[in-house]
Amino acid sequence: MSNPITATLYSDPACPWAYSETPAFAVIQWRYPSLPWRLVTIGLTETAEQYEERGYTPAMMARGYARFRRYGMPFATAPRTRVAGTSRACRAIVATRLRQPELTTSVYRALQFGWFTTTLVLDQDADIAQALAAVPDLDVDAIVRAIDDPEVVAAYESDKREARQAADGPTEFQGKARNTDGDVRYSAPSLVFESADGTRLEAGGFQPVEAYDVLIANFRDRPERREPPERPLDALRFFRSPLTTQEVAAIMTHGNDAPDRAAAEDALIELAAAGSVRRMPLGDDALWGPSEAVATEARAA
């Protein structure tokens, strides 16, 4: 089947809004499994000093993370030793896109989890490597060594230029664009859908999942749409990376209903007790993935 629509996500692993939006993106990825995604790194800051000049401190950022818990993703509130710029983490994502593209999303997620559930300082290569160690099959050393490769730096700079082309567009019109370095850019996260006939629709900044669904519905050649899974295990098997409780709850939700997090967690606990699911503590929550026995069964099938 052809892919008449593509999705481009403009984001940065250090943005708590982008991290908090991952349940909505998980819904769209489940609902439209044939929809290809492309990740463009924004590069919120090149150095830690840029954050410090704006008045950011480790304590201020940790307190801010606590306020984002209302959106359901795991957060830890232990302050870091210092604030960190986002450039090197973004370039680790770009290096993965160039060398192991199938793991790009997994690397992006691992860096988000490192940013919001640990005290790793993710403009330090050793800490980046520690965060990426959680990604199966990733050549961590090769990716970290590539952060300063000219090819990676050039691709990252291309990402930055693309992300800074939001002037006079729908994202700026809606008040969701930003200008932190002289160019109007997409805020993290912004999702843009494009079709082969040139139609381009964008949802800038943090949005409800219905906003993305409505945009997709307005394309002439829409991808096939499927209903929520009958069981949480179906969702866990579909995604390469383990999911948070809120992501599972969102994926299981029908229509415009509110996610039932308590019901999702109850079901996941039952699956964990039966040995079908692994629970991995993360921040103030957990990641859930198929148990090794279930994963082995799936590979054999």
Kinemage of the C-alpha trace (Angstrom):
@kinemage 1
@onewidth
@group {chain A} dominant
@subgroup {mainchain}
@vectorlist {calphas} color= white
{ca met a 1} P 0.000 0.000 0.000
{ca ser a 2} L 1.325 3.486 -0.800
{ca asn a 3} L 1.708 6.113 1.919
{ca pro a 4} L -0.195 9.172 0.677
{ca ile a 5} L 0.469 11.136 3.890
{ca thr a 6} L 3.660 11.634 5.876
{ca ala a 7} L 4.044 13.035 9.392
{ca thr a 8} L 6.950 15.269 10.418
{ca leu a 9} L 7.521 15.820 14.122
{ca tyr a 10} L 9.539 18.878 15.140
{ca ser a 11} L 10.806 18.231 18.631
{ca asp a 12} L 13.637 18.210 21.144
{ca pro a 13} L 14.308 15.574 23.821
{ca ala a 14} L 14.573 18.237 26.552
{ca cys a 15} L 11.111 19.756 26.108
{ca pro a 16} L 8.639 18.678 28.821
{ca trp a 17} L 5.699 19.624 26.588
{ca ala a 18} L 6.936 17.273 23.871
{ca tyr a 19} L 7.528 14.520 26.421
{ca ser a 20} L 4.038 15.012 27.864
{ca glu a 21} L 2.531 14.720 24.370
{ca thr a 22} L 3.859 11.202 23.762
{ca pro a 23} L 0.577 9.497 24.767
{ca ala a 24} L -1.232 11.424 21.999
{ca phe a 25} L 1.432 10.477 19.474
{ca ala a 26} L 1.184 6.834 20.562
{ca val a 27} L -2.549 6.946 19.809
{ca ile a 28} L -1.929 8.283 16.289
{ca gln a 29} L 0.818 5.725 15.652
{ca trp a 30} L -1.466 2.892 16.748
{ca arg a 31} L -4.514 4.258 14.941
{ca tyr a 32} L -2.671 4.801 11.629
{ca pro a 33} L 0.057 2.136 11.508
{ca ser a 34} L 0.941 2.814 7.849
{ca leu a 35} L 1.631 6.516 8.477
{ca pro a 36} L 5.385 7.208 8.068
{ca trp a 37} L 6.959 9.513 10.667
{ca arg a 38} L 10.011 11.750 10.361
{ca leu a 39} L 11.688 13.391 13.363
{ca val a 40} L 13.342 16.805 12.942
{ca thr a 41} L 15.398 18.011 15.914
{ca ile a 42} L 14.851 21.629 16.930
{ca gly a 43} L 17.991 22.250 18.986
{ca leu a 44} L 16.446 24.344 21.746
{ca thr a 45} L 19.848 25.441 23.057
{ca glu a 46} L 23.414 24.915 21.910
{ca thr a 47} L 24.914 25.407 25.380
{ca ala a 48} L 23.850 25.357 29.012
{ca glu a 49} L 24.801 29.032 29.274
{ca gln a 50} L 21.832 29.947 27.079
{ca tyr a 51} L 19.475 28.509 29.702
{ca glu a 52} L 21.418 30.135 32.530
{ca glu a 53} L 21.147 33.533 30.826
{ca arg a 54} L 17.363 33.076 30.782
{ca gly a 55} L 17.376 32.430 34.533
{ca tyr a 56} L 16.999 28.656 34.486
{ca thr a 57} L 18.340 26.742 37.499
{ca pro a 58} L 18.277 23.013 38.370
{ca ala a 59} L 15.774 23.643 41.174
{ca met a 60} L 13.479 25.713 38.965
{ca met a 61} L 13.459 23.020 36.288
{ca ala a 62} L 12.804 20.234 38.811
{ca arg a 63} L 9.849 22.136 40.250
{ca gly a 64} L 8.553 22.633 36.725
{ca tyr a 65} L 8.697 18.900 36.039
{ca ala a 66} L 6.399 18.292 39.002
{ca arg a 67} L 3.753 20.503 37.397
{ca phe a 68} L 3.844 18.418 34.223
{ca arg a 69} L 2.839 15.246 36.073
{ca arg a 70} L -0.800 16.160 35.500
{ca tyr a 71} L -0.424 15.015 31.880
{ca gly a 72} L 0.453 11.481 32.989
{ca met a 73} L 4.058 10.875 31.945
{ca pro a 74} L 6.689 9.841 34.538
{ca phe a 75} L 8.769 12.624 36.067
{ca ala a 76} L 11.418 12.695 38.764
{ca thr a 77} L 12.123 15.908 40.665
{ca ala a 78} L 15.686 15.448 41.922
{ca pro a 79} L 17.590 18.545 40.733
{ca arg a 80} L 20.567 18.085 38.431
{ca thr a 81} L 24.018 19.364 39.323
{ca arg a 82} L 23.547 21.956 36.548
{ca val a 83} L 21.311 22.734 33.590
{ca ala a 84} L 22.268 21.266 30.212
{ca gly a 85} L 22.098 22.424 26.610
{ca thr a 86} L 20.222 20.217 24.168
{ca ser a 87} L 22.470 20.276 21.085
{ca arg a 88} L 24.547 17.162 21.795
{ca ala a 89} L 21.487 15.056 22.624
{ca cys a 90} L 19.822 16.239 19.410
{ca arg a 91} L 22.923 15.285 17.455
{ca ala a 92} L 22.849 11.814 19.046
{ca ile a 93} L 19.361 11.465 17.553
{ca val a 94} L 20.590 12.678 14.164
{ca ala a 95} L 23.567 10.291 14.315
{ca thr a 96} L 21.160 7.428 14.936
{ca arg a 97} L 18.971 8.539 12.031
{ca leu a 98} L 22.010 8.370 9.753
{ca arg a 99} L 23.514 5.121 11.082
{ca gln a 100} L 20.716 3.038 12.623
{ca pro a 101} L 17.535 4.737 11.388
{ca glu a 102} L 15.201 2.038 12.694
{ca leu a 103} L 16.239 3.028 16.242
{ca thr a 104} L 15.759 6.790 15.900
{ca thr a 105} L 12.506 6.895 17.874
{ca ser a 106} L 13.915 4.588 20.547
{ca val a 107} L 16.933 6.869 21.005
{ca tyr a 108} L 14.692 9.937 21.181
{ca arg a 109} L 12.597 8.234 23.874
{ca ala a 110} L 15.636 7.079 25.832
{ca leu a 111} L 16.949 10.640 25.931
{ca gln a 112} L 13.550 11.941 27.030
{ca phe a 113} L 13.436 9.409 29.847
{ca gly a 114} L 16.979 10.392 30.786
{ca trp a 115} L 16.005 14.046 30.837
{ca phe a 116} L 12.841 13.748 32.881
{ca thr a 117} L 13.336 10.741 35.155
{ca thr a 118} L 17.069 10.907 36.037
{ca thr a 119} L 19.693 13.466 37.028
{ca leu a 120} L 21.907 12.713 34.013
{ca val a 121} L 23.429 15.857 32.495
{ca leu a 122} L 22.691 15.182 28.859
{ca asp a 123} L 25.187 17.474 27.212
{ca gln a 124} L 27.923 15.216 28.581
{ca asp a 125} L 28.804 12.286 26.340
{ca ala a 126} L 29.191 9.798 29.211
{ca asp a 127} L 25.700 10.639 30.452
{ca ile a 128} L 24.256 10.460 26.936
{ca ala a 129} L 25.813 6.999 26.595
{ca gln a 130} L 24.291 5.955 29.921
{ca ala a 131} L 20.824 7.016 28.775
{ca leu a 132} L 21.228 5.250 25.426
{ca ala a 133} L 22.380 2.006 27.043
{ca ala a 134} L 18.690 1.164 27.512
{ca val a 135} L 18.128 0.891 23.731
{ca pro a 136} L 18.465 -2.723 22.538
{ca asp a 137} L 20.731 -3.319 19.519
{ca leu a 138} L 22.057 0.257 19.496
{ca asp a 139} L 25.793 0.719 18.958
{ca val a 140} L 26.021 3.273 21.746
{ca asp a 141} L 29.750 3.945 21.443
{ca ala a 142} L 29.489 4.530 17.696
{ca ile a 143} L 26.558 6.904 18.090
{ca val a 144} L 28.252 8.942 20.807
{ca arg a 145} L 31.495 9.103 18.822
{ca ala a 146} L 29.517 10.400 15.839
{ca ile a 147} L 28.029 13.392 17.668
{ca asp a 148} L 30.785 15.682 16.363
{ca asp a 149} L 31.143 14.092 12.905
{ca pro a 150} L 30.862 16.746 10.180
{ca glu a 151} L 28.101 14.740 8.462
{ca val a 152} L 26.055 14.637 11.676
{ca val a 153} L 26.648 18.306 12.468
{ca ala a 154} L 25.587 19.288 8.939
{ca ala a 155} L 22.405 17.196 9.166
{ca tyr a 156} L 21.627 18.701 12.573
{ca glu a 157} L 22.096 22.224 11.245
{ca ser a 158} L 19.745 21.317 8.386
{ca asp a 159} L 17.180 20.161 10.979
{ca lys a 160} L 17.528 23.457 12.818
{ca arg a 161} L 16.978 25.483 9.655
{ca glu a 162} L 13.896 23.452 8.755
{ca ala a 163} L 12.487 23.854 12.269
{ca arg a 164} L 12.916 27.634 12.018
{ca gln a 165} L 10.507 28.148 9.131
{ca ala a 166} L 7.295 28.670 11.061
{ca ala a 167} L 6.932 32.398 10.359
{ca asp a 168} L 3.481 33.439 9.078
{ca gly a 169} L 2.179 29.867 9.246
{ca pro a 170} L -0.612 28.197 11.226
{ca thr a 171} L 1.646 27.513 14.219
{ca glu a 172} L 2.560 31.177 14.596
{ca phe a 173} L -1.064 32.212 13.946
{ca gln a 174} L -2.175 30.034 16.856
{ca gly a 175} L 0.433 31.567 19.164
{ca lys a 176} L 2.444 28.364 19.396
{ca ala a 177} L 5.607 29.362 17.529
{ca arg a 178} L 8.725 30.575 19.365
{ca asn a 179} L 11.618 32.904 18.585
{ca thr a 180} L 14.551 32.281 20.917
{ca asp a 181} L 17.463 32.872 18.526
{ca gly a 182} L 16.308 35.271 15.830
{ca asp a 183} L 14.125 32.989 13.690
{ca val a 184} L 10.488 32.008 14.213
{ca arg a 185} L 10.530 28.280 14.885
{ca tyr a 186} L 8.170 25.456 15.601
{ca ser a 187} L 7.755 24.821 19.295
{ca ala a 188} L 8.254 21.313 20.590
{ca pro a 189} L 6.263 19.336 19.754
{ca ser a 190} L 4.789 20.377 16.407
{ca leu a 191} L 3.351 17.817 14.008
{ca val a 192} L 2.984 18.508 10.286
{ca phe a 193} L 1.136 16.259 7.839
{ca glu a 194} L 1.853 16.415 4.115
{ca ser a 195} L 0.424 14.580 1.120
{ca ala a 196} L 1.857 13.822 -2.298
{ca asp a 197} L -0.425 16.419 -3.891
{ca gly a 198} L 1.179 19.193 -1.829
{ca thr a 199} L -1.466 19.553 0.871
{ca arg a 200} L 0.185 20.544 4.150
{ca leu a 201} L -1.591 20.767 7.501
{ca glu a 202} L 0.110 21.501 10.792
{ca ala a 203} L -0.657 21.279 14.481
{ca gly a 204} L 1.866 23.438 16.280
{ca gly a 205} L 2.814 22.943 19.893
{ca phe a 206} L 1.009 20.892 22.533
{ca gln a 207} L -2.377 19.764 21.198
{ca pro a 208} L -5.135 17.294 22.114
{ca val a 209} L -5.023 14.038 20.176
{ca glu a 210} L -8.274 15.015 18.437
{ca ala a 211} L -6.443 17.864 16.676
{ca tyr a 212} L -4.141 15.419 14.908
{ca asp a 213} L -7.007 13.087 14.081
{ca val a 214} L -9.053 15.891 12.527
{ca leu a 215} L -6.123 16.965 10.341
{ca ile a 216} L -5.659 13.415 9.038
{ca ala a 217} L -9.394 13.117 8.374
{ca asn a 218} L -9.262 16.169 6.104
{ca phe a 219} L -6.856 14.639 3.597
{ca arg a 220} L -8.362 13.186 0.449
{ca asp a 221} L -6.162 10.067 0.531
{ca arg a 222} L -6.297 9.029 4.146
{ca pro a 223} L -4.395 6.097 5.658
{ca glu a 224} L -6.366 3.142 6.962
{ca arg a 225} L -7.681 3.696 10.469
{ca arg a 226} L -8.059 1.077 13.172
{ca glu a 227} L -9.859 0.925 16.489
{ca pro a 228} L -8.134 0.723 19.886
{ca pro a 229} L -6.704 -2.685 20.806
{ca glu a 230} L -8.825 -5.106 22.772
{ca arg a 231} L -6.019 -5.828 25.233
{ca pro a 232} L -3.050 -3.812 26.547
{ca leu a 233} L -0.738 -6.622 25.452
{ca asp a 234} L -1.675 -5.957 21.810
{ca ala a 235} L -0.413 -2.385 22.171
{ca leu a 236} L 2.777 -3.467 23.931
{ca arg a 237} L 3.539 -5.929 21.139
{ca phe a 238} L 3.005 -3.313 18.430
{ca phe a 239} L 5.529 -0.749 19.675
{ca arg a 240} L 9.283 -1.324 19.562
{ca ser a 241} L 9.814 0.415 22.917
{ca pro a 242} L 8.022 -0.294 26.225
{ca leu a 243} L 5.167 2.071 27.036
{ca thr a 244} L 4.265 4.156 30.068
{ca thr a 245} L 0.976 3.661 31.885
{ca gln a 246} L -0.477 6.839 30.375
{ca glu a 247} L 0.502 5.801 26.861
{ca val a 248} L -1.274 2.467 27.289
{ca ala a 249} L -4.348 4.195 28.739
{ca ala a 250} L -4.465 6.634 25.806
{ca ile a 251} L -4.111 3.894 23.188
{ca met a 252} L -6.949 1.904 24.787
{ca thr a 253} L -9.320 4.890 24.681
{ca his a 254} L -12.273 4.926 22.273
{ca gly a 255} L -13.231 8.080 20.385
{ca asn a 256} L -13.070 11.276 22.401
{ca asp a 257} L -13.446 9.552 25.758
{ca ala a 258} L -10.987 10.470 28.494
{ca pro a 259} L -8.255 7.852 29.049
{ca asp a 260} L -8.997 5.548 31.995
{ca arg a 261} L -5.554 5.333 33.541
{ca ala a 262} L -6.686 3.365 36.572
{ca ala a 263} L -8.303 0.669 34.425
{ca ala a 264} L -5.233 0.464 32.193
{ca glu a 265} L -2.927 0.085 35.184
{ca asp a 266} L -5.170 -2.584 36.723
{ca ala a 267} L -5.054 -4.570 33.485
{ca leu a 268} L -1.271 -4.181 33.250
{ca ile a 269} L -0.821 -5.347 36.841
{ca glu a 270} L -2.855 -8.458 36.085
{ca leu a 271} L -0.719 -9.169 33.026
{ca ala a 272} L 2.450 -8.672 35.057
{ca ala a 273} L 1.187 -11.089 37.716
{ca ala a 274} L 0.464 -13.656 34.993
{ca gly a 275} L 3.996 -13.309 33.625
{ca ser a 276} L 2.947 -11.778 30.294
{ca val a 277} L 4.264 -8.286 30.966
{ca arg a 278} L 7.365 -6.778 32.552
{ca arg a 279} L 7.033 -3.727 34.802
{ca met a 280} L 10.115 -1.473 34.867
{ca pro a 281} L 10.006 1.387 37.421
{ca leu a 282} L 10.545 4.817 35.861
{ca gly a 283} L 10.324 8.114 37.711
{ca asp a 284} L 7.037 8.143 39.598
{ca asp a 285} L 5.543 5.504 37.276
{ca ala a 286} L 6.763 2.584 35.154
{ca leu a 287} L 7.423 1.274 31.682
{ca trp a 288} L 5.529 -1.833 30.580
{ca gly a 289} L 6.680 -4.283 27.923
{ca pro a 290} L 6.011 -7.882 26.869
{ca ser a 291} L 7.775 -10.429 29.044
{ca glu a 292} L 10.677 -12.334 27.528
{ca ala a 293} L 8.482 -15.422 27.157
{ca val a 294} L 5.833 -13.469 25.234
{ca ala a 295} L 8.477 -11.738 23.108
{ca thr a 296} L 10.073 -15.102 22.291
{ca glu a 297} L 6.682 -16.492 21.296
{ca ala a 298} L 6.103 -13.540 18.977
{ca arg a 299} L 9.498 -13.956 17.315
{ca ala a 300} L 8.862 -17.681 16.790
{ca ala a 301} L 5.477 -16.968 15.203
